[in-house]
Amino acid sequence: MSTKNMVLKKDLKEKRELVNIAIDRFLPRKDEYPKQIHKAIRHTLFAGGKRLRPYLLINTYKLFKQDVAETLMVAGAIEMLHTYTLIHDDLPEIDDADYRRGRASCHVIFGSDIALLAGDALLVYAFQAIADDDKVDKKLRLEFLHELAKDAGHLGLIAGQIIDIQSEGQKVSKETLEYIHANKTGRLISLAIRFGCKLAGTSEEDEKNMEIFGKKIGLAFQIVDDILDIEGSQEKLGKATGKDLKAKKATFPAVYGLEKSRKMAEKLIAEAKELLAPYEDRAELLLMLCDFIETRKF
C-alpha cells in the first residue's frame, strides 16, 4: 500500500469514527423499547460502509475551516438518510439484495416489514438530527431541512429510484441513464459537499465550484460501481455482484460498454481534480479520495 493510500485510509477511519460516535449518541440504544426496530436501525447503519458522504462534507468544510465539531451531526444525518435508501433498495420488492456492507441485509434478519420501518425511521431521524443540532445556526438548520427534503423527495432520490425500477429490462437513452444516477447517487454526494460549504460560510463562487466537483465525482463513483458489479468480488464489495446484469438494470457498461465507461470515469476524475486546484495543499485528502474513487475495488 502506498503512503498516500495509508494516509487516506487513516483519515477515512478517523472521520468515520467521529461520525459514528455522533450518530450513536443521537440514536436510541438497541435495547430500548421497542427493541426490534432499534436493533434493525443499527444493523445496517453500523455494519460498516465507507461513510463517503460524511467524509466529503467534513473534508469540504476543512478546505475553509479546521474545527469539524459543527459538521458531525449534519454529516451523520446524511449518512442516516443514505442508509435508509440502502435498506429500502435491498427489499425484495425493489432490488432484492440479501447482502449489504458485508453482512445479511436488514430484511433478511428482521423481515421486510421491520426493515421497511427501520428505513422510514432513519429518514425521519435524519431530519430530527439536523433540527436538534444546536451547534448549527437556526437559520442554516432550516435551510438544510428544506434542501434535504427537496433532494430526498419525488424530484430527487425517489425520482432516480422510480426511473431505475421502470427502466429494468428496457433499452434506455443516455439522458435517462444520467437522470437515474444524477438523482440516485449524485444528489446526496452534491448535498453533502454543499452542506460542507454552507457550514464553513464559503463564498458563492467556492460553493458553485465544489458543487460541480461533487457532480463529477458522484457520477464517476457510480460508473465505477457499475463496473465493479461486473468485475468486482462480493468479498471486497460487501454486497452481491452481477445483480445489475441479471436484472437488466440501466448501467453505464450496459449503455456504453466497459472500456468507454472506464474512460468516462477517468475523464470525470481528472476534471474533478482540476476543480480542486485553487485550494492547493488543503485539498490533498480530497485529491487522494478522487484517486481512490477511480481505482477502488470495494
C-alpha positions as CSV (number, residue, x, y, z in Angstrom):
1,M,0.0,0.0,0.0
2,S,1.4,3.4,-1.0
3,T,2.0,6.2,1.6
4,K,-0.9,8.2,0.1
5,N,-3.3,5.3,0.4
6,M,-2.2,4.8,4.0
7,V,-2.8,8.5,4.8
8,L,-6.3,8.4,3.2
9,K,-7.2,5.1,4.9
10,K,-6.2,6.6,8.3
11,D,-8.2,9.8,7.7
12,L,-11.2,7.9,6.4
13,K,-11.2,5.8,9.6
14,E,-10.8,8.8,11.9
15,K,-13.6,10.7,10.3
16,R,-15.8,7.6,10.2
17,E,-15.3,7.1,13.9
18,L,-16.2,10.7,14.7
19,V,-19.4,10.5,12.7
20,N,-20.3,7.1,14.2
21,I,-19.9,8.4,17.7
22,A,-22.2,11.4,16.9
23,I,-24.8,9.0,15.4
24,D,-24.5,6.5,18.2
25,R,-25.1,9.2,20.8
26,F,-28.1,10.6,18.9
27,L,-30.0,7.3,18.3
28,P,-31.9,5.2,20.9
29,R,-30.0,2.3,22.3
30,K,-30.6,-1.1,20.7
31,D,-32.2,-2.5,23.9
32,E,-34.6,0.5,24.2
33,Y,-38.3,-0.4,23.8
34,P,-39.4,-1.3,21.2
35,K,-36.2,-3.2,20.8
36,Q,-36.7,-4.8,17.4
37,I,-36.9,-1.5,15.5
38,H,-33.8,-0.1,17.2
39,K,-31.8,-3.3,16.5
40,A,-32.9,-3.2,12.9
41,I,-31.9,0.5,12.5
42,R,-28.4,-0.2,13.9
43,H,-27.9,-3.4,12.0
44,T,-27.2,-1.8,8.6
45,L,-26.2,1.7,9.9
46,F,-23.3,0.3,11.9
47,A,-22.4,-2.6,9.6
48,G,-19.5,-0.7,8.1
49,G,-19.5,1.3,4.9
50,K,-17.1,3.9,3.6
51,R,-19.1,6.9,5.0
52,L,-18.2,8.6,1.7
53,R,-20.9,11.3,2.0
54,P,-20.0,12.4,5.6
55,Y,-16.3,12.3,4.6
56,L,-16.9,14.6,1.6
57,L,-18.9,17.0,3.8
58,I,-16.2,17.2,6.5
59,N,-13.3,17.5,4.1
60,T,-15.1,20.1,2.0
61,Y,-15.6,22.1,5.2
62,K,-11.9,21.6,6.1
63,L,-10.9,23.4,2.9
64,F,-12.0,26.6,4.6
65,K,-12.2,25.9,8.4
66,Q,-10.5,23.4,10.8
67,D,-12.7,22.7,13.8
68,V,-15.0,20.0,12.5
69,A,-17.3,19.7,15.6
70,E,-20.2,21.5,14.0
71,T,-20.1,19.2,10.9
72,L,-20.5,15.9,12.7
73,M,-24.3,15.7,13.3
74,V,-25.1,17.1,9.9
75,A,-22.8,14.5,8.3
76,G,-24.4,11.8,10.5
77,A,-27.9,12.9,9.3
78,I,-26.8,12.5,5.6
79,E,-25.4,9.0,6.5
80,M,-28.7,8.1,8.1
81,L,-30.6,9.2,5.0
82,H,-28.2,7.3,2.8
83,T,-28.7,4.1,4.9
84,Y,-32.4,4.4,4.7
85,T,-32.1,4.3,0.9
86,L,-29.9,1.2,1.1
87,I,-32.4,-0.7,3.4
88,H,-35.3,0.1,1.1
89,D,-33.3,-0.6,-2.1
90,D,-32.4,-4.1,-0.7
91,L,-36.1,-5.1,-0.2
92,P,-37.4,-8.0,-2.3
93,E,-39.9,-5.6,-3.9
94,I,-37.1,-3.4,-5.3
95,D,-33.6,-4.8,-5.8
96,D,-34.0,-8.0,-3.8
97,A,-30.4,-7.9,-2.4
98,D,-29.6,-10.2,0.5
99,Y,-26.2,-8.9,1.3
100,R,-25.1,-5.4,2.3
101,R,-21.9,-3.9,3.9
102,G,-20.5,-7.4,4.4
103,R,-23.5,-8.8,6.3
104,A,-27.0,-10.0,5.6
105,S,-29.4,-7.2,4.6
106,C,-31.8,-5.8,7.1
107,H,-34.9,-7.5,5.7
108,V,-33.1,-10.9,5.8
109,I,-32.5,-10.7,9.5
110,F,-35.6,-8.8,10.6
111,G,-38.2,-9.3,7.9
112,S,-39.4,-6.9,5.2
113,D,-41.9,-5.3,7.5
114,I,-39.4,-4.3,10.1
115,A,-36.8,-3.3,7.5
116,L,-39.3,-1.0,5.8
117,L,-40.0,0.7,9.2
118,A,-36.3,0.8,10.0
119,G,-35.6,2.7,6.8
120,D,-38.6,5.0,7.5
121,A,-37.2,5.7,11.0
122,L,-33.7,6.6,9.6
123,L,-35.3,9.0,7.1
124,V,-37.1,10.8,9.9
125,Y,-34.1,10.7,12.2
126,A,-32.1,12.5,9.5
127,F,-34.4,15.5,9.8
128,Q,-34.6,15.3,13.6
129,A,-30.8,15.2,13.9
130,I,-30.4,18.4,11.9
131,A,-33.4,20.1,13.6
132,D,-31.9,19.4,17.1
133,D,-28.3,20.3,16.3
134,D,-27.6,23.3,18.4
135,K,-24.0,23.6,17.1
136,V,-25.6,24.9,13.8
137,D,-27.3,28.3,13.5
138,K,-31.1,28.0,13.4
139,K,-31.5,29.8,10.1
140,L,-28.9,27.4,8.5
141,R,-30.7,24.4,10.0
142,L,-33.9,25.5,8.4
143,E,-32.1,25.8,5.1
144,F,-30.6,22.3,5.5
145,L,-34.0,20.8,6.3
146,H,-35.5,22.4,3.2
147,E,-32.7,21.2,0.9
148,L,-32.7,17.7,2.5
149,A,-36.5,17.4,1.8
150,K,-36.1,18.6,-1.7
151,D,-33.2,16.3,-2.6
152,A,-34.7,13.2,-0.9
153,G,-38.2,13.7,-2.4
154,H,-40.1,12.9,-5.5
155,L,-37.9,15.0,-7.8
156,G,-34.7,13.8,-6.2
157,L,-33.7,10.4,-4.8
158,I,-37.2,9.0,-5.3
159,A,-37.3,10.2,-8.9
160,G,-34.0,8.4,-9.6
161,Q,-35.2,5.2,-7.9
162,I,-38.6,5.1,-9.7
163,I,-37.0,5.6,-13.2
164,D,-34.4,3.0,-12.3
165,I,-37.1,0.5,-11.5
166,Q,-39.1,1.3,-14.6
167,S,-36.0,1.0,-16.8
168,E,-35.2,-2.6,-15.9
169,G,-35.1,-4.7,-19.0
170,Q,-35.6,-1.6,-21.2
171,K,-33.3,0.0,-23.7
172,V,-32.6,3.4,-22.1
173,S,-31.2,6.6,-23.6
174,K,-28.0,8.2,-22.4
175,E,-30.2,11.0,-21.0
176,T,-32.3,8.6,-18.9
177,L,-29.2,6.8,-17.6
178,E,-27.7,10.1,-16.4
179,Y,-31.0,11.2,-14.9
180,I,-31.2,8.0,-12.9
181,H,-27.7,8.3,-11.5
182,A,-27.7,12.0,-11.0
183,N,-30.6,11.6,-8.7
184,K,-30.0,8.2,-7.1
185,T,-26.3,8.7,-6.4
186,G,-25.3,12.2,-7.3
187,R,-27.9,14.1,-5.2
188,L,-26.6,13.0,-1.8
189,I,-23.0,13.5,-2.8
190,S,-23.7,17.0,-4.1
191,L,-25.8,17.7,-1.0
192,A,-23.0,16.7,1.4
193,I,-20.5,18.9,-0.4
194,R,-22.9,21.8,-0.4
195,F,-23.6,21.5,3.3
196,G,-19.9,21.4,4.0
197,C,-19.6,24.7,2.1
198,K,-22.5,26.3,3.9
199,L,-21.3,25.2,7.3
200,A,-17.9,26.8,6.5
201,G,-19.5,30.0,5.3
202,T,-17.8,29.9,1.9
203,S,-18.3,32.3,-1.0
204,E,-21.0,31.6,-3.7
205,E,-18.1,31.0,-6.1
206,D,-16.5,28.4,-3.9
207,E,-19.8,26.7,-3.3
208,K,-20.6,26.5,-7.0
209,N,-17.1,25.2,-7.8
210,M,-17.3,22.5,-5.2
211,E,-20.8,21.5,-6.2
212,I,-19.6,20.9,-9.8
213,F,-16.8,18.9,-8.2
214,G,-19.4,16.8,-6.4
215,K,-21.4,16.1,-9.5
216,K,-18.3,14.9,-11.3
217,I,-17.1,12.6,-8.6
218,G,-20.6,11.4,-7.9
219,L,-21.0,10.3,-11.5
220,A,-17.5,8.8,-11.5
221,F,-18.3,6.9,-8.3
222,Q,-21.5,5.4,-9.9
223,I,-19.7,4.4,-13.1
224,V,-17.0,2.6,-11.1
225,D,-19.8,1.0,-9.1
226,D,-21.5,-0.3,-12.3
227,I,-18.1,-1.7,-13.5
228,L,-17.5,-3.4,-10.1
229,D,-20.9,-5.1,-10.3
230,I,-19.4,-6.9,-13.3
231,E,-15.8,-7.2,-12.4
232,G,-15.7,-6.9,-8.5
233,S,-15.9,-9.6,-5.8
234,Q,-18.6,-9.9,-3.2
235,E,-16.0,-10.4,-0.5
236,K,-14.4,-7.0,-1.2
237,L,-17.5,-5.1,-2.1
238,G,-19.6,-6.3,0.9
239,K,-22.6,-6.9,-1.5
240,A,-23.6,-9.3,-4.2
241,T,-22.2,-8.8,-7.7
242,G,-23.7,-9.5,-11.1
243,K,-27.2,-8.3,-9.9
244,D,-27.4,-5.4,-12.3
245,L,-26.7,-7.6,-15.3
246,K,-29.2,-10.2,-14.2
247,A,-31.9,-7.7,-13.6
248,K,-31.0,-5.9,-16.8
249,K,-30.5,-2.6,-15.0
250,A,-29.7,0.7,-16.7
251,T,-26.0,0.9,-16.1
252,F,-23.0,2.7,-17.8
253,P,-21.4,-0.6,-19.1
254,A,-24.8,-1.7,-20.4
255,V,-25.2,1.6,-22.4
256,Y,-21.6,2.5,-23.2
257,G,-19.6,-0.8,-22.7
258,L,-16.9,-1.4,-20.2
259,E,-14.0,0.3,-21.9
260,K,-15.8,3.5,-22.7
261,S,-17.3,3.6,-19.1
262,R,-13.7,3.4,-17.7
263,K,-12.6,6.3,-19.9
264,M,-15.6,8.3,-18.8
265,A,-14.8,7.8,-15.1
266,E,-11.1,8.7,-15.8
267,K,-12.2,11.9,-17.5
268,L,-14.6,12.9,-14.7
269,I,-12.0,12.3,-12.1
270,A,-9.4,14.4,-14.0
271,E,-11.9,17.2,-14.3
272,A,-12.8,17.0,-10.6
273,K,-9.1,17.2,-9.7
274,E,-8.8,20.4,-11.7
275,L,-11.6,22.0,-9.7
276,L,-9.6,21.4,-6.5
277,A,-6.5,23.3,-7.9
278,P,-7.5,26.7,-6.2
279,Y,-7.3,25.1,-2.7
280,E,-3.7,23.9,-3.2
281,D,-2.4,21.7,-0.3
282,R,-5.7,22.0,1.6
283,A,-7.3,19.7,-1.0
284,E,-4.7,16.9,-0.6
285,L,-7.1,14.5,1.0
286,L,-9.8,15.2,-1.5
287,L,-7.3,14.6,-4.3
288,M,-6.4,11.3,-2.7
289,L,-10.1,10.4,-2.5
290,C,-10.5,11.1,-6.2
291,D,-7.8,8.6,-6.9
292,F,-9.5,6.1,-4.6
293,I,-12.8,6.5,-6.3
294,E,-11.2,5.8,-9.7
295,T,-9.2,2.8,-8.7
296,R,-11.3,1.3,-5.9
297,K,-12.1,-2.4,-5.6
298,F,-14.7,-2.0,-2.8
